[in-house]
């Protein structure tokens, strides 16, 4: 019985650690008609999500996020930061200047 409890504690610890350090996923990043749309998921609800170091939102209940802004970064890349993690994706429909 003691081995079962130890194993259960290890599994629960690993599951909690994985949820706390979920990878940022950018599922959409495109620019058109003067509007930048960036969508994705940070793996947890209520997390602060920052686009290109400037625009802040809070993740949805399912961990998702969506930015719809009239701002286009000069490098045509969407940079997302949340919970000490960062991810980047090229922006479709954008041409570098």
N, CA, C and O of each residue as an XYZ file, in Angstrom:
388
protein
N       0.822     -1.191      0.000
C       0.000      0.000      0.000
C       0.868      1.257      0.000
O       0.525      2.254     -0.635
N       1.986      1.204      0.712
C       2.877      2.355      0.769
C       3.441      2.665     -0.615
O       3.568      3.835     -0.977
N       3.780      1.641     -1.392
C       4.305      1.846     -2.744
C       3.271      2.525     -3.635
O       3.620      3.371     -4.459
N       2.003      2.159     -3.475
C       0.928      2.770     -4.255
C       0.816      4.257     -3.935
O       0.661      5.079     -4.838
N       0.893      4.600     -2.661
C       0.799      6.010     -2.253
C       1.973      6.825     -2.789
O       1.793      7.958     -3.236
N       3.145      6.263     -2.745
C       4.325      6.954     -3.260
C       4.187      7.165     -4.769
O       4.455      8.252     -5.281
N       3.770      6.121     -5.464
C       3.576      6.218     -6.911
C       2.500      7.253     -7.238
O       2.676      8.053     -8.157
N       1.408      7.249     -6.510
C       0.334      8.218     -6.723
C       0.839      9.643     -6.483
O       0.504     10.549     -7.247
N       1.628      9.849     -5.451
C       2.178     11.180     -5.164
C       3.087     11.648     -6.293
O       3.063     12.822     -6.661
N       3.881     10.748     -6.839
C       4.776     11.104     -7.946
C       3.968     11.477     -9.184
O       4.267     12.473     -9.843
N       2.963     10.698     -9.499
C       2.126     10.975    -10.674
C       1.422     12.318    -10.519
O       1.395     13.110    -11.460
N       0.857     12.584     -9.358
C       0.167     13.858     -9.131
C       1.134     15.037     -9.198
O       0.782     16.093     -9.724
N       2.323     14.873     -8.683
C       3.324     15.933     -8.744
C       3.706     16.227    -10.186
O       3.791     17.392    -10.575
N       3.935     15.205    -10.976
C       4.288     15.401    -12.381
C       3.150     16.042    -13.159
O       3.392     16.902    -14.006
N       1.925     15.642    -12.891
C       0.766     16.214    -13.591
C       0.614     17.689    -13.236
O       0.307     18.503    -14.107
N       0.823     18.041    -11.987
C       0.735     19.437    -11.561
C       1.846     20.255    -12.186
O       1.604     21.372    -12.645
N       3.050     19.730    -12.216
C       4.181     20.449    -12.808
C       3.961     20.670    -14.296
O       4.279     21.739    -14.818
N       3.424     19.676    -14.980
C       3.175     19.811    -16.409
C       2.131     20.892    -16.674
O       2.285     21.677    -17.609
N       1.074     20.946    -15.869
C       0.041     21.966    -16.053
C       0.585     23.354    -15.769
O       0.204     24.316    -16.436
N       1.475     23.473    -14.783
C       2.029     24.778    -14.433
C       2.973     25.292    -15.508
O       3.141     26.503    -15.647
N       3.584     24.412    -16.260
C       4.536     24.822    -17.277
C       4.065     24.430    -18.677
O       4.844     23.932    -19.489
N       2.806     24.659    -18.939
C       2.251     24.311    -20.245
C       2.871     25.180    -21.332
O       3.136     26.364    -21.126
N       3.089     24.587    -22.455
C       3.706     25.279    -23.577
C       2.717     26.241    -24.233
O       1.539     25.921    -24.393
N       3.205     27.415    -24.608
C       2.382     28.371    -25.337
C       2.236     27.877    -26.772
O       3.217     27.509    -27.419
N       1.004     27.874    -27.253
C       0.744     27.475    -28.637
C       0.085     28.641    -29.356
O      -0.948     29.145    -28.913
N       0.677     29.072    -30.463
C       0.078     30.090    -31.312
C      -0.547     29.358    -32.493
O       0.156     28.730    -33.285
N      -1.860     29.441    -32.607
C      -2.568     28.688    -33.646
C      -2.921     29.541    -34.858
O      -3.218     29.009    -35.928
N      -2.889     30.860    -34.695
C      -3.228     31.759    -35.800
C      -2.505     33.091    -35.600
O      -2.498     33.647    -34.502
N      -1.910     33.584    -36.658
C      -1.297     34.916    -36.648
C      -1.382     35.446    -38.078
O      -0.642     35.005    -38.957
N      -2.289     36.393    -38.302
C      -2.411     36.944    -39.653
C      -2.757     38.435    -39.607
O      -3.303     38.937    -38.625
N      -2.423     39.119    -40.692
C      -2.653     40.555    -40.817
C      -3.428     40.816    -42.096
O      -3.080     40.303    -43.159
N      -4.476     41.613    -41.986
C      -5.271     41.973    -43.158
C      -6.173     43.145    -42.842
O      -6.690     43.255    -41.730
N      -6.364     44.017    -43.810
C      -7.228     45.191    -43.660
C      -6.835     46.048    -42.453
O      -7.689     46.650    -41.801
N      -5.533     46.093    -42.167
C      -5.046     46.926    -41.064
C      -5.226     46.333    -39.687
O      -5.043     47.032    -38.690
N      -5.583     45.052    -39.601
C      -5.832     44.405    -38.306
C      -4.953     43.163    -38.153
O      -4.869     42.336    -39.061
N      -4.308     43.045    -37.009
C      -3.521     41.862    -36.652
C      -4.377     40.973    -35.750
O      -4.932     41.437    -34.754
N      -4.479     39.700    -36.107
C      -5.211     38.712    -35.301
C      -4.226     37.632    -34.875
O      -3.566     37.017    -35.712
N      -4.132     37.409    -33.576
C      -3.259     36.357    -33.032
C      -4.085     35.545    -32.031
O      -4.678     36.099    -31.105
N      -4.114     34.221    -32.232
C      -4.865     33.327    -31.346
C      -3.983     32.176    -30.921
O      -3.033     31.805    -31.611
N      -4.316     31.618    -29.769
C      -3.574     30.458    -29.296
C      -4.025     30.026    -27.929
O      -5.149     30.306    -27.514
N      -3.127     29.329    -27.214
C      -3.463     28.780    -25.914
C      -2.219     28.774    -25.031
O      -1.123     28.440    -25.481
N      -2.405     29.149    -23.771
C      -1.302     29.122    -22.805
C      -1.442     27.986    -21.804
O      -0.613     27.849    -20.903
N      -2.480     27.173    -21.949
C      -2.611     25.973    -21.132
C      -3.246     26.154    -19.770
O      -3.401     25.175    -19.040
N      -3.621     27.369    -19.398
C      -4.242     27.584    -18.097
C      -5.115     28.835    -18.145
O      -4.794     29.792    -18.849
N      -6.210     28.828    -17.403
C      -7.080     30.006    -17.378
C      -6.500     31.119    -16.504
O      -5.729     30.861    -15.580
N      -6.882     32.350    -16.809
C      -6.529     33.473    -15.950
C      -5.076     33.906    -15.983
O      -4.645     34.664    -15.113
N      -4.314     33.452    -16.952
C      -2.910     33.860    -17.045
C      -2.778     35.131    -17.857
O      -3.489     35.317    -18.844
N      -1.877     36.003    -17.453
C      -1.598     37.189    -18.251
C      -0.865     36.756    -19.518
O       0.085     35.976    -19.464
N      -1.323     37.278    -20.660
C      -0.731     36.974    -21.957
C      -0.343     38.309    -22.580
O      -1.156     39.232    -22.632
N       0.900     38.412    -23.054
C       1.395     39.677    -23.599
C       1.812     39.477    -25.047
O       2.568     38.561    -25.373
N       1.307     40.346    -25.904
C       1.646     40.322    -27.329
C       2.687     41.391    -27.612
O       2.469     42.572    -27.342
N       3.817     40.969    -28.156
C       4.902     41.862    -28.570
C       5.328     42.841    -27.477
O       5.709     43.977    -27.760
N       5.260     42.384    -26.226
C       5.730     43.178    -25.100
C       4.892     44.397    -24.779
O       5.289     45.214    -23.948
N       3.727     44.540    -25.424
C       2.949     45.766    -25.249
C       1.481     45.556    -24.901
O       0.961     46.215    -24.001
N       0.817     44.660    -25.589
C      -0.627     44.491    -25.426
C      -0.882     43.310    -24.494
O      -0.383     42.209    -24.728
N      -1.669     43.544    -23.423
C      -1.910     42.507    -22.417
C      -3.365     42.076    -22.404
O      -4.274     42.885    -22.587
N      -3.563     40.787    -22.183
C      -4.886     40.179    -22.029
C      -4.782     39.113    -20.939
O      -3.689     38.777    -20.482
N      -5.923     38.593    -20.538
C      -5.978     37.462    -19.612
C      -6.542     36.269    -20.370
O      -7.526     36.402    -21.097
N      -5.921     35.101    -20.202
C      -6.373     33.914    -20.931
C      -7.788     33.522    -20.496
O      -8.195     33.751    -19.357
N      -8.522     32.927    -21.439
C      -9.894     32.481    -21.208
C      -9.928     31.276    -20.270
O      -8.882     30.770    -19.863
N     -11.118     30.824    -19.934
C     -11.295     29.657    -19.053
C     -10.600     28.406    -19.575
O     -10.136     27.574    -18.796
N     -10.533     28.280    -20.892
C      -9.892     27.099    -21.484
C      -8.403     27.317    -21.750
O      -7.755     26.465    -22.357
N      -7.857     28.450    -21.303
C      -6.449     28.758    -21.512
C      -6.175     29.483    -22.820
O      -5.041     29.874    -23.096
N      -7.219     29.659    -23.622
C      -7.055     30.314    -24.918
C      -6.887     31.820    -24.801
O      -7.208     32.422    -23.777
N      -6.381     32.409    -25.865
C      -6.269     33.865    -25.932
C      -6.529     34.307    -27.368
O      -6.388     33.528    -28.311
N      -6.915     35.583    -27.513
C      -7.134     36.155    -28.837
C      -6.835     37.651    -28.771
O      -7.367     38.375    -27.930
N      -5.984     38.085    -29.667
C      -5.690     39.504    -29.818
C      -6.203     39.948    -31.184
O      -5.945     39.286    -32.190
N      -6.918     41.050    -31.225
C      -7.344     41.688    -32.472
C      -6.967     43.156    -32.313
O      -7.661     43.916    -31.637
N      -5.866     43.543    -32.938
C      -5.302     44.878    -32.720
C      -4.857     45.524    -34.032
O      -4.533     44.823    -34.991
N      -4.840     46.861    -34.077
C      -4.386     47.561    -35.271
C      -2.885     47.860    -35.228
O      -2.446     48.921    -35.673
N      -2.112     46.934    -34.697
C      -0.667     47.127    -34.531
C       0.067     46.024    -35.276
O      -0.246     44.845    -35.106
N       1.031     46.393    -36.094
C       1.820     45.407    -36.841
C       3.292     45.575    -36.499
O       3.856     46.645    -36.730
N       3.931     44.535    -35.950
C       5.353     44.645    -35.625
C       6.199     44.697    -36.901
O       5.872     44.032    -37.884
N       7.280     45.480    -36.894
C       8.103     45.624    -38.097
C       8.773     44.331    -38.556
O       9.123     44.204    -39.730
N       8.958     43.364    -37.646
C       9.611     42.106    -38.040
C       8.621     41.038    -38.512
O       9.019     39.910    -38.802
N       7.318     41.395    -38.591
C       6.275     40.465    -39.059
C       6.219     39.176    -38.242
O       5.950     38.102    -38.780
N       6.472     39.289    -36.952
C       6.455     38.139    -36.056
C       5.605     38.459    -34.834
O       5.750     39.521    -34.228
N       4.719     37.537    -34.475
C       3.936     37.668    -33.247
C       4.727     37.025    -32.118
O       5.052     35.839    -32.169
N       5.030     37.814    -31.104
C       5.758     37.327    -29.931
C       4.769     37.288    -28.764
O       4.188     38.311    -28.400
N       4.583     36.110    -28.186
C       3.668     35.925    -27.054
C       4.481     35.525    -25.834
O       5.364     34.671    -25.913
N       4.172     36.157    -24.697
C       4.813     35.813    -23.428
C       3.720     35.569    -22.386
O       2.710     36.272    -22.352
N       3.938     34.566    -21.541
C       2.995     34.258    -20.470
C       3.653     33.319    -19.471
O       4.251     32.314    -19.856
N       3.544     33.641    -18.211
C       4.056     32.762    -17.167
C       5.528     32.434    -17.293
O       5.934     31.316    -16.976
N       6.337     33.376    -17.746
C       7.766     33.144    -17.890
C       8.158     32.416    -19.157
O       9.340     32.154    -19.380
N       7.188     32.085    -19.991
C       7.460     31.404    -21.258
C       7.250     32.364    -22.413
O       6.547     33.367    -22.286
N       7.865     32.047    -23.533
C       7.704     32.856    -24.735
C       7.557     31.958    -25.953
O       8.101     30.855    -26.006
N       6.809     32.456    -26.931
C       6.660     31.761    -28.209
C       6.518     32.809    -29.307
O       6.056     33.922    -29.055
N       6.909     32.457    -30.502
C       6.816     33.372    -31.642
C       6.287     32.638    -32.859
O       6.458     31.427    -33.002
N       5.632     33.408    -33.746
C       5.113     32.837    -34.983
C       5.136     33.921    -36.052
O       4.890     35.090    -35.756
N       5.432     33.540    -37.297
C       5.376     34.515    -38.391
C       3.924     34.953    -38.627
O       2.991     34.170    -38.448
N       3.756     36.194    -39.025
C       2.422     36.729    -39.275
C       2.123     36.621    -40.774
O       2.805     37.231    -41.598
N       1.101     35.840    -41.113
C       0.679     35.694    -42.513
C       0.107     37.022    -43.003
O      -0.564     37.734    -42.256
N       0.377     37.345    -44.257
C      -0.142     38.568    -44.840
C       0.668     39.806    -44.503
O       0.242     40.927    -44.781
N       1.829     39.608    -43.907
C       2.688     40.719    -43.514
C       3.962     40.700    -44.342
O       4.545     39.641    -44.576
N       4.387     41.868    -44.779
C       5.660     41.993    -45.491
C       6.579     42.887    -44.675
O       6.191     43.983    -44.268
N       7.791     42.420    -44.438
C       8.747     43.211    -43.665
C       9.114     44.483    -44.406
O       9.260     44.502    -45.628
N       9.257     45.538    -43.628
C       9.617     46.840    -44.204
C      11.083     47.123    -44.011
O      11.570     48.173    -44.430
